[in-house]
């Protein structure tokens, strides 16, 4: 008998319990941000918040997915917002390769050669006279490499013209061809939605079944109720091209990727800047800017926003009564990267595993001039929000981390934080080719004690953007300024954040802070 492990918890926190490269297959359909009534879960965020949220869970999904794995994302849109699925796909293409685009046809009308029209399936009528009835959704097939070979004949269909069987060698005499990328899967006819389809946003089980079969999982005994708002990890026998049974595969199915989020969040007693969250999750909040922070933001002729965006990631055992080290993230401004992007992509997994709280502050939109002062304003606003949210957190130790241009930003921001009475216990700099810490120290004048701050510089041997010579020159400059605790972490790699060096640096900071 197949064994199931069903979990009702936040999807990101749940996936963090899984090891790297553990999952063969993911089938998911997140809320579409259309205002569907999920109970306590808000399905109407601002566009940018929703896209960031999608990237957050997708980044964790990428970590647990095997290199040979498949990720099927079902997503639809309102006729008034038709670009939403494509915006999500573009966002996720920073993490995955879009290998196939499948059209899920829910209803279709076919006219035969005699002119008779027959309709199949169900659709939700649209009252607006501007739009056509929406009869399809997308299924995006993502992989890590773009080279995963699906089992196309697992959901194959017979040839209409049987002469093709002998004509084409690839058929090998079989009356079965690839179904293609249009899947007609109608909803079952029901009499009572409340009784037979209580979840507000279901999709047919056949859709998940076809995704499973297409990837190559030939036997999955799926017994789920129609709400299915859980993560399901099961074992299944996988077939491989006539070579017999491959090892047991791990399958992750999230029929609604975070429908359980609302229930889990409602049970939480914690909130960050007024936004409820559970330990082990990543929460985003709009936070106010002080007068000083607004003055920083205005530098470079920037329009001053009324608020900033703060993103907080906490370990699964987070308890604000305890003292937690905080890792403040600084990113490069190149390619319009935000601090929160680096938090998720470069630092979150290792930082949480090492018992750190991670924090990033950004503007509500990209700055006209993305200056160091703009980044400082948003970071200070995020730290202020942290201090207002948790009693005693003003005394929590802080380290700043930055990669490439973010390392320069960390060098500029850390002295200001120290001047503002933050307890700085370290700077973690990776891929840095210019010393911004020394002039930052001179400008902010945080005091001579700041020169004892631990500084960890991770240097990739094959880095061609910040060469070894440049990075060692930065180390030399920092030491000449008077910093006494400087440590180098060499690694075999290029211009990148190295997880092993991140862990070493964070442990070193905590050890010295005891």
Helices and strands as residue ranges (DSSP letters): E 4-7, H 11-15, E 23-28, H 47-64, E 65-75, G 79-81, H 84-92, E 97-105, E 107-111, E 117-121, E 136-143, G 152-155, H 163-167, G 169-171, E 182-184, H 193-196, H 205-215, E 217-219, E 231-238, E 249-254, H 261-266, E 270-272, E 275-277, E 282-288, H 291-298, E 307-313, E 326-330, G 334-336, H 339-342, I 343-347, H 348-353, E 357-363, H 372-389, G 393-395, E 398-403, H 405-419, E 424-430, H 437-444, G 448-452, E 455-460, H 468-481, E 486-491, H 499-513
